[in-house]
Amino acid sequence: MNNAARIRLRLLAGFLPATAVLYVAAEALNPRGTDQVITSTAVALRVLPVAASHSAQLYLSGSLTVLALGGLAVSYAAIAALVTRRGWVLATVAALLGALGAFAGAMVNVLAGVNLAAAASAHMSEQAAARFLVTSFHSAPSQMAVYAYFLSEYAAPVVMGLALWRSRSVPRWLAVLFTAGLEIAETQGSGGPKVVLFMLPFAVATVLLAARIWQAAASPAAQPNDTAPPPSAASPLDLATTPLRTGPGN
């Protein structure tokens, strides 16, 4: 591993604790009852008054959620870098699933957070805002994003946990802590600051995994096994049998 690879791996390691901070902050700041898929007018009319009262907070939490999901996609790639032997196929699949889920989740959270705040603060009636939100969620791209999000976000931690378990690149208890912690974190709703306690295992797992990735980047590079002897080590017999190059006229 050369210096460029070490620096890149350490940069990837930094995404894990940063993602945990963003994820925890987003869930803690999210106004209570607003993190739901708006599939009907009744749901829209129920969340619009809450969003109107906390539009600035909803803008902030929605933006933090999108940033956290982007960091999570990079974090999956960083964790996969730890698995280079046994289980590397599972780690690669988990990284792809995690990236897909994070991308789809960002789309869903723009609809559920930023769009909701915009509709609530716009100068329109609640009925018009409700129709806008329901129409947005029922569009074909939104439905595809919702399905991809909910399928990938729960499958990716399990697959990555299996990869870490099989590879033994980290202690097996850390693989379990990461999987369980992320699964619990993903089920948290907008319950206020108390969600920090439920998301603490995920935050601890990301810090420990980041430390492992940092250590892997600090490992000395392996020396190549060059079995050919250097020119100075050649035997006299080899030198004698080597044809001499002659110049013109010799």
C-alpha distance (Angstrom), angle and dihedral (degrees) to the residues before:
residue distance angle dihedral
M1 . . .
N2 3.81 . .
N3 3.78 127.0 .
A4 3.81 93.8 -92.7
A5 3.81 91.7 54.1
R6 3.81 91.3 47.4
I7 3.80 92.6 52.0
R8 3.80 92.4 47.8
L9 3.81 92.3 48.9
R10 3.79 91.6 49.7
L11 3.79 90.4 50.0
L12 3.80 88.7 52.5
A13 3.80 89.8 49.4
G14 3.79 90.0 56.2
F15 3.80 90.7 60.8
L16 3.81 92.9 67.5
P17 3.83 100.3 65.2
A18 3.82 90.5 35.0
T19 3.80 89.6 54.5
A20 3.80 91.3 49.9
V21 3.82 91.5 52.1
L22 3.81 92.3 48.6
Y23 3.80 92.9 45.0
V24 3.80 94.7 49.5
A25 3.81 92.9 44.5
A26 3.80 92.3 49.4
E27 3.80 93.7 52.0
A28 3.80 93.1 43.3
L29 3.83 92.6 51.0
N30 3.79 97.1 42.3
P31 3.84 109.4 112.1
R32 3.78 111.4 -110.8
G33 3.79 114.4 -92.0
T34 3.80 98.3 9.6
D35 3.81 100.0 100.1
Q36 3.78 99.3 86.7
V37 3.76 138.2 105.7
I38 3.79 108.7 -99.6
T39 3.77 102.4 -138.2
S40 3.80 99.6 151.6
T41 3.77 140.6 33.8
A42 3.80 90.7 -113.7
V43 3.81 91.4 58.7
A44 3.80 91.2 46.0
L45 3.81 92.5 51.1
R46 3.80 89.7 49.5
V47 3.81 96.2 53.2
L48 3.81 99.7 36.1
P49 3.84 96.0 76.2
V50 3.81 90.4 50.1
A51 3.79 91.1 48.2
A52 3.81 91.4 47.9
S53 3.80 90.7 54.0
H54 3.83 93.6 47.9
S55 3.80 103.8 28.8
A56 3.84 95.5 136.3
Q57 3.81 91.0 48.0
L58 3.79 90.4 47.8
Y59 3.80 91.7 50.6
L60 3.81 89.4 51.8
S61 3.80 96.6 46.1
G62 3.81 91.7 45.0
S63 3.79 91.6 51.6
L64 3.80 91.9 47.2
T65 3.79 90.2 50.1
V66 3.80 92.2 53.7
L67 3.82 90.2 49.1
A68 3.81 91.1 47.3
L69 3.80 92.0 52.0
G70 3.79 90.7 49.6
G71 3.80 89.0 51.3
L72 3.79 90.3 48.1
A73 3.80 91.1 56.4
V74 3.81 90.0 53.9
S75 3.81 90.9 43.6
Y76 3.80 91.4 58.4
A77 3.80 89.2 55.0
A78 3.81 90.3 48.5
I79 3.81 92.8 51.3
A80 3.80 90.7 46.9
A81 3.81 88.2 57.8
L82 3.81 88.1 67.6
V83 3.81 91.7 60.9
T84 3.80 106.9 71.6
R85 3.80 102.2 144.6
R86 3.77 128.7 23.1
G87 3.79 110.8 23.3
W88 3.79 96.5 17.7
V89 3.82 92.0 128.0
L90 3.81 91.0 55.2
A91 3.80 90.4 46.8
T92 3.80 90.9 52.1
V93 3.81 91.8 49.3
A94 3.81 89.8 48.1
A95 3.80 91.1 51.1
L96 3.81 90.6 51.7
L97 3.81 92.0 47.1
G98 3.78 91.1 47.0
A99 3.79 92.5 50.6
L100 3.82 91.5 47.8
G101 3.80 92.5 47.9
A102 3.79 92.9 47.0
F103 3.81 92.8 49.7
A104 3.80 92.4 47.9
G105 3.79 90.6 43.6
A106 3.78 91.1 54.3
M107 3.81 89.4 55.3
V108 3.81 92.0 48.6
N109 3.80 93.3 47.5
V110 3.80 91.7 50.2
L111 3.80 86.7 58.0
A112 3.79 94.4 42.6
G113 3.79 97.5 41.3
V114 3.78 117.5 18.5
N115 3.83 96.0 30.7
L116 3.79 91.1 46.4
A117 3.80 91.4 51.8
A118 3.80 91.2 47.3
A119 3.81 93.2 49.0
A120 3.79 92.0 46.7
S121 3.81 94.1 50.1
A122 3.82 96.0 41.6
H123 3.79 119.2 101.6
M124 3.79 97.2 -107.1
S125 3.76 136.3 106.8
E126 3.78 120.6 -89.5
Q127 3.80 90.3 -114.1
A128 3.79 91.9 54.8
A129 3.81 91.6 45.7
A130 3.80 90.4 48.7
R131 3.81 92.1 51.2
F132 3.81 90.1 49.3
L133 3.82 92.9 51.9
V134 3.80 95.0 44.7
T135 3.81 91.1 48.0
S136 3.82 90.7 49.8
F137 3.79 93.1 51.4
H138 3.80 93.4 46.1
S139 3.81 94.8 52.6
A140 3.80 116.3 112.9
P141 3.85 96.2 -113.2
S142 3.80 90.7 49.1
Q143 3.80 92.8 50.4
M144 3.80 91.7 49.0
A145 3.81 90.4 49.2
V146 3.80 91.8 49.8
Y147 3.81 93.3 51.2
A148 3.80 93.3 45.4
Y149 3.80 91.2 46.9
F150 3.78 97.4 51.5
L151 3.80 94.2 42.4
S152 3.79 96.8 46.3
E153 3.79 100.5 38.7
Y154 3.81 92.7 61.2
A155 3.81 97.7 36.0
A156 3.81 98.3 48.5
P157 3.85 97.3 61.9
V158 3.81 91.5 49.8
V159 3.80 93.5 49.4
M160 3.81 92.1 46.4
G161 3.79 90.7 47.4
L162 3.80 90.3 53.6
A163 3.80 90.2 49.2
L164 3.81 92.0 51.6
W165 3.81 90.7 45.3
R166 3.80 93.4 52.4
S167 3.78 96.5 41.5
R168 3.83 95.2 52.4
S169 3.79 86.6 -150.9
V170 3.81 86.4 132.0
P171 3.82 130.8 24.4
R172 3.76 110.8 -78.5
W173 3.79 92.0 -122.9
L174 3.81 87.8 60.9
A175 3.81 90.7 53.8
V176 3.81 89.1 52.7
L177 3.81 92.0 45.5
F178 3.80 91.9 51.9
T179 3.80 94.2 48.3
A180 3.80 96.2 44.1
G181 3.80 93.6 40.5
L182 3.80 94.6 51.6
E183 3.80 93.1 44.0
I184 3.81 90.2 52.3
A185 3.80 91.9 45.1
E186 3.80 91.6 52.4
T187 3.80 91.9 54.1
Q188 3.80 94.3 54.8
G189 3.76 117.5 112.3
S190 3.76 131.7 -160.8
G191 3.78 95.8 -66.9
G192 3.77 99.7 142.1
P193 3.81 127.9 -115.8
K194 3.81 92.8 -26.1
V195 3.82 90.0 77.2
V196 3.81 87.0 73.9
L197 3.81 89.2 75.6
F198 3.80 92.6 53.4
M199 3.80 92.2 46.8
L200 3.81 94.5 47.3
P201 3.86 94.6 92.8
F202 3.80 90.1 56.0
A203 3.80 91.2 49.2
V204 3.82 91.7 50.2
A205 3.81 91.3 48.6
T206 3.80 92.3 51.8
V207 3.81 92.1 50.9
L208 3.81 92.1 49.6
L209 3.80 92.6 46.6
A210 3.79 90.5 48.0
A211 3.81 88.9 54.0
R212 3.81 90.1 51.7
I213 3.80 91.8 50.2
W214 3.80 90.1 48.2
Q215 3.81 90.2 51.9
A216 3.80 90.7 48.8
A217 3.79 89.4 53.6
A218 3.81 90.4 50.8
S219 3.82 93.6 53.5
P220 3.81 113.3 113.5
A221 3.75 117.0 -105.0
A222 3.78 115.7 -99.6
Q223 3.77 114.9 -111.5
P224 3.80 114.7 -123.1
N225 3.78 116.4 -113.0
D226 3.77 101.8 -117.9
T227 3.78 108.1 179.6
A228 3.78 96.1 178.8
P229 3.82 111.0 102.9
P230 3.79 117.9 -121.1
P231 3.82 116.6 -104.9
S232 3.80 92.2 -104.6
A233 3.79 90.6 56.6
A234 3.80 94.9 57.8
S235 3.77 114.4 121.3
P236 3.83 122.1 -113.3
L237 3.80 88.8 -113.7
D238 3.82 90.3 57.7
L239 3.79 90.2 49.3
A240 3.78 91.2 49.3
T241 3.79 93.7 52.0
T242 3.79 93.9 45.7
P243 3.83 110.1 101.3
L244 3.77 113.7 -120.1
R245 3.78 118.7 -126.2
T246 3.77 111.7 -124.4
G247 3.74 127.2 -157.9
P248 3.80 126.9 -135.1
G249 3.77 114.0 -59.9
N250 3.83 94.4 17.8
